[in-house]
Amino acid sequence: MSDKAFFEISTERAVLGIGGADRATFLQGLISNDTTRIGDSCAIFAALLTPQGKFAFDLMLVGDGERYLVDAEAGRRADLLKRLKMFKLRSQVTLDDLDADLVVVHLFGGDTLARLGLAAEPGQAKRLAGGVVFVDPRLATLGARSFLPRASAQQTLQELGFEAAAPGAFRQHRYGLGVPEGSTDLTPDKSILLECGFDEMHGIDWQKGCYMGQELTARTKYRGLVRKRLLPVRFEGPALVPGTILDSGGKEAGEVRAVDGSVGLALIRLEHLDALKGAGLSHFGTSVIADVPGWMKLPEPV
């Protein structure tokens, strides 16, 4: 599959629109990244947190003239809109569900970025066939993401030489790179951004000032409180189910968070990471083997 460029129309992500004169300042106090960077040529990755600093929603935002287009989890978009409306107050902001008009498309493999005329620079964006396409703002190795008119998306991409991927192929691609997405991989009201790679994946701006949940995020970083990391794992033997606790010498080494066939993600206690490398840990006949992706920066051993 690596020599071909693929597209997959997502059923798990949806497009929202945020417009109005106050859209930048409104979001600046809510999300983890800097809204001043959002433009028609630049997309960003960010999180909306709970007041306690735990994960609530993961987002990608790109400019579209006088509004932002926002990639959000499809099954939870009504909850996201409801939460945003709670904070709107008198701000000049409009919030719209654009799922009937636009689809989210994953573009990956082969010469995807070159085919789209994009450099391997996370977040670089351009117009495409009545919509927008951008390099994944988390990691360029993930490929690109596009918001396209629902009626013409497939034809547009086929004309560019992309082939339709098997359902779920992009998820396998993500898991291989250790990248979580949505509430399947990240636990709302529980997951912590720095345990889940948001810093290395350009999802946090440390200079922007206050936003909801910023205090815990900053304290976790500057006090060196990261003791776990969400890592890609593979299973040799029957795949385990999400929620499985991994044991190392009678101690909890981690928890399986997401599974797709023989790969998945697990939240690993860093003190037990070495035990999950190489042959991995055995769990009732299944070897669980963890990897540390090249993009990830782990704390230096004490």
C-alpha positions as CSV (number, residue, x, y, z in Angstrom):
1,M,0.0,0.0,0.0
2,S,3.0,2.3,0.5
3,D,3.4,3.0,-3.2
4,K,-0.2,4.1,-3.7
5,A,-2.1,7.2,-2.6
6,F,-5.4,6.4,-0.9
7,F,-8.5,8.3,0.2
8,E,-11.0,7.2,2.9
9,I,-14.2,9.2,3.5
10,S,-14.5,9.3,7.2
11,T,-17.6,8.2,9.1
12,E,-16.0,9.1,12.4
13,R,-15.3,12.8,11.8
14,A,-17.6,15.6,10.8
15,V,-17.2,19.3,9.8
16,L,-18.5,22.2,11.9
17,G,-18.5,25.9,11.0
18,I,-17.5,28.7,13.4
19,G,-18.1,32.2,12.1
20,G,-18.6,35.7,13.3
21,A,-16.4,38.6,14.2
22,D,-15.4,37.2,17.6
23,R,-14.6,33.7,16.5
24,A,-10.8,34.0,17.2
25,T,-11.1,35.5,20.6
26,F,-14.0,33.2,21.6
27,L,-11.9,30.1,20.8
28,Q,-8.7,31.5,22.2
29,G,-9.9,31.2,25.7
30,L,-11.2,27.7,25.2
31,I,-8.7,25.6,23.2
32,S,-5.1,24.5,23.7
33,N,-3.6,26.0,20.6
34,D,-3.3,29.6,19.3
35,T,-6.2,30.7,17.1
36,T,-4.2,33.5,15.6
37,R,-2.4,30.9,13.5
38,I,-5.6,29.7,11.8
39,G,-6.0,30.8,8.2
40,D,-6.9,29.8,4.7
41,S,-3.3,28.5,4.3
42,C,-2.8,27.1,7.8
43,A,-4.6,24.5,9.9
44,I,-4.0,23.7,13.5
45,F,-4.6,20.8,15.9
46,A,-6.0,21.5,19.3
47,A,-8.0,20.1,22.2
48,L,-11.0,21.5,24.2
49,L,-10.4,20.5,27.8
50,T,-12.6,20.2,30.9
51,P,-12.1,22.9,33.6
52,Q,-10.1,20.3,35.4
53,G,-7.7,20.0,32.5
54,K,-8.8,16.6,31.2
55,F,-9.5,15.8,27.5
56,A,-13.0,16.6,26.2
57,F,-12.7,17.0,22.4
58,D,-9.9,16.9,19.8
59,L,-10.2,19.3,16.9
60,M,-8.6,20.5,13.7
61,L,-9.3,24.0,12.5
62,V,-8.6,25.7,9.2
63,G,-9.7,29.1,7.8
64,D,-12.4,29.4,5.1
65,G,-12.8,33.0,4.4
66,E,-14.9,34.6,7.2
67,R,-15.3,31.4,9.2
68,Y,-13.3,28.4,10.6
69,L,-14.0,24.9,9.4
70,V,-13.6,22.5,12.3
71,D,-13.0,18.8,12.2
72,A,-14.7,17.1,15.2
73,E,-15.7,13.6,16.3
74,A,-18.9,12.9,14.3
75,G,-20.8,11.0,17.1
76,R,-20.1,13.7,19.7
77,R,-20.5,16.9,17.5
78,A,-23.9,17.7,19.1
79,D,-22.3,17.6,22.5
80,L,-19.5,19.8,21.3
81,L,-21.9,22.4,19.8
82,K,-23.9,22.4,23.0
83,R,-20.7,23.0,25.1
84,L,-19.5,25.8,22.8
85,K,-23.0,27.5,23.0
86,M,-22.7,27.5,26.8
87,F,-19.6,29.8,26.5
88,K,-20.9,31.9,23.7
89,L,-22.8,34.4,25.9
90,R,-22.8,37.7,23.9
91,S,-19.9,36.9,21.6
92,Q,-20.5,37.5,17.9
93,V,-20.1,33.9,17.0
94,T,-22.1,31.5,14.8
95,L,-22.0,27.7,15.2
96,D,-23.1,25.4,12.5
97,D,-23.2,21.7,11.7
98,L,-22.0,21.3,8.1
99,D,-22.1,17.5,8.0
100,A,-24.9,17.6,5.3
101,D,-22.6,19.6,3.0
102,L,-19.0,18.6,3.6
103,V,-17.3,15.4,4.3
104,V,-13.9,14.7,6.1
105,V,-11.5,12.7,3.9
106,H,-8.3,11.1,5.0
107,L,-5.6,11.1,2.3
108,F,-2.5,8.9,2.9
109,G,0.2,6.7,1.5
110,G,2.5,7.0,-1.5
111,D,3.0,10.5,-2.9
112,T,-0.1,11.9,-1.3
113,L,1.4,15.3,-0.4
114,A,3.2,15.8,-3.7
115,R,0.0,14.8,-5.6
116,L,-1.9,17.6,-3.7
117,G,0.9,20.2,-4.2
118,L,1.6,20.4,-0.5
119,A,5.0,20.4,1.2
120,A,5.6,18.0,4.2
121,E,4.8,20.8,6.6
122,P,2.1,20.1,9.3
123,G,-0.9,22.3,8.8
124,Q,-0.1,23.7,5.3
125,A,-3.5,24.3,3.6
126,K,-4.9,25.2,0.3
127,R,-8.3,25.3,-1.5
128,L,-9.4,22.2,-3.3
129,A,-12.5,21.7,-5.5
130,G,-14.9,23.8,-3.5
131,G,-13.4,22.8,-0.2
132,V,-10.0,22.7,1.5
133,V,-7.1,20.3,1.9
134,F,-4.3,20.4,4.5
135,V,-1.3,18.5,5.7
136,D,-2.3,16.7,8.9
137,P,-1.3,19.3,11.5
138,R,-0.2,16.6,13.9
139,L,2.3,14.8,11.8
140,A,3.1,15.1,8.1
141,T,3.6,11.3,7.9
142,L,-0.1,10.9,8.6
143,G,-0.8,12.4,5.2
144,A,-3.4,15.0,4.5
145,R,-7.0,15.8,5.5
146,S,-9.6,17.4,3.3
147,F,-13.1,18.9,3.8
148,L,-14.9,18.5,0.4
149,P,-18.4,18.9,-0.9
150,R,-20.2,15.6,-0.1
151,A,-21.7,15.2,-3.6
152,S,-18.4,15.5,-5.5
153,A,-15.7,14.3,-3.0
154,Q,-15.1,10.9,-4.4
155,Q,-15.0,12.0,-8.1
156,T,-12.5,14.8,-7.2
157,L,-10.1,12.5,-5.5
158,Q,-10.3,9.8,-8.2
159,E,-9.5,12.4,-10.8
160,L,-6.4,13.3,-8.7
161,G,-5.4,9.6,-8.9
162,F,-6.3,8.5,-5.4
163,E,-7.6,5.0,-4.8
164,A,-10.4,4.2,-2.4
165,A,-8.9,2.6,0.8
166,A,-10.4,-0.3,2.6
167,P,-12.7,0.8,5.4
168,G,-10.6,1.4,8.5
169,A,-7.3,1.6,6.7
170,F,-6.5,5.1,8.0
171,R,-7.1,3.9,11.5
172,Q,-4.5,1.2,11.0
173,H,-2.1,3.8,9.6
174,R,-2.7,6.1,12.6
175,Y,-2.2,3.2,15.1
176,G,1.0,2.3,13.4
177,L,2.3,5.8,14.1
178,G,0.9,5.8,17.6
179,V,-1.6,8.7,17.0
180,P,-4.9,8.7,19.0
181,E,-8.1,10.3,17.7
182,G,-11.5,10.8,19.3
183,S,-13.1,9.2,22.3
184,T,-12.3,5.6,21.1
185,D,-8.7,6.3,21.9
186,L,-8.8,9.2,24.3
187,T,-11.0,8.9,27.4
188,P,-13.2,12.0,28.0
189,D,-12.8,13.6,31.4
190,K,-9.8,11.4,32.1
191,S,-7.0,11.5,29.5
192,I,-4.2,14.1,29.9
193,L,-2.8,15.8,26.8
194,L,0.8,15.3,27.7
195,E,0.3,11.5,28.1
196,C,-1.2,11.3,24.7
197,G,1.3,13.2,22.5
198,F,-0.5,16.5,22.0
199,D,2.7,18.4,22.8
200,E,4.9,16.7,20.1
201,M,1.9,16.7,17.7
202,H,1.7,20.5,17.8
203,G,-1.6,20.6,19.7
204,I,-0.5,22.9,22.5
205,D,0.8,26.5,22.4
206,W,2.8,27.2,25.5
207,Q,2.9,31.0,24.9
208,K,-0.7,31.9,24.2
209,G,-1.9,32.5,27.8
210,C,-4.9,31.1,29.6
211,Y,-7.5,28.8,28.3
212,M,-9.8,26.3,29.9
213,G,-7.8,23.6,31.6
214,Q,-4.5,25.3,31.0
215,E,-3.3,25.2,34.6
216,L,-3.2,21.4,34.9
217,T,-1.6,21.1,31.4
218,A,1.2,23.6,32.3
219,R,1.8,22.1,35.8
220,T,2.1,18.6,34.2
221,K,4.8,19.8,31.9
222,Y,6.8,22.1,34.1
223,R,6.8,19.8,37.1
224,G,7.7,16.7,35.1
225,L,4.6,14.8,36.1
226,V,4.3,12.6,33.0
227,R,4.7,9.0,34.1
228,K,2.6,7.3,31.4
229,R,2.4,7.5,27.7
230,L,-0.1,6.3,25.1
231,L,2.0,4.1,22.8
232,P,1.4,1.9,19.7
233,V,1.2,-1.8,20.5
234,R,0.9,-4.9,18.4
235,F,-0.5,-8.2,19.5
236,E,1.0,-11.6,18.7
237,G,-1.8,-14.0,19.5
238,P,-5.5,-13.2,20.1
239,A,-6.0,-9.5,20.3
240,L,-6.9,-8.1,23.7
241,V,-10.0,-5.9,24.4
242,P,-9.8,-2.3,25.4
243,G,-9.6,-1.9,29.1
244,T,-7.3,-5.0,29.6
245,I,-4.8,-4.3,32.4
246,L,-1.3,-5.3,31.5
247,D,0.7,-7.0,34.3
248,S,4.5,-7.0,34.8
249,G,5.8,-8.9,37.7
250,G,2.6,-8.5,39.6
251,K,2.5,-4.7,39.0
252,E,0.2,-2.8,36.7
253,A,2.3,-1.9,33.6
254,G,-0.5,-0.3,31.6
255,E,-3.9,-0.5,30.0
256,V,-5.0,-1.4,26.5
257,R,-7.0,1.6,25.2
258,A,-7.8,0.8,21.6
259,V,-7.6,-2.3,19.4
260,D,-7.9,-2.8,15.6
261,G,-6.9,-6.4,14.6
262,S,-3.3,-7.0,15.6
263,V,-2.5,-3.4,16.5
264,G,-3.7,-0.8,18.9
265,L,-2.8,1.8,21.6
266,A,-2.0,1.3,25.2
267,L,-1.4,3.7,28.1
268,I,2.0,2.4,29.4
269,R,3.6,3.2,32.7
270,L,7.1,4.4,31.6
271,E,8.8,2.5,34.5
272,H,7.6,-0.7,32.8
273,L,8.3,0.3,29.2
274,D,11.4,-1.9,28.8
275,A,9.3,-4.9,29.7
276,L,7.0,-4.3,26.7
277,K,9.7,-3.9,24.1
278,G,11.4,-6.8,22.4
279,A,9.4,-10.0,23.0
280,G,6.8,-7.9,25.0
281,L,4.6,-8.9,27.9
282,S,2.6,-12.1,27.8
283,H,-1.0,-11.8,28.7
284,F,-2.9,-15.1,28.7
285,G,-1.2,-16.4,25.6
286,T,-0.9,-13.0,23.8
287,S,2.3,-11.1,23.6
288,V,1.9,-7.3,23.8
289,I,4.7,-5.4,22.2
290,A,5.1,-1.7,22.5
291,D,7.0,0.7,20.3
292,V,8.1,4.3,20.8
293,P,7.5,6.3,17.6
294,G,10.3,8.5,16.3
295,W,8.2,11.6,16.8
296,M,7.7,11.0,20.5
297,K,9.9,12.5,23.2
298,L,10.0,10.6,26.4
299,P,11.3,12.1,29.6
300,E,14.9,11.2,30.5
301,P,15.3,8.3,32.9
302,V,15.8,9.6,36.5
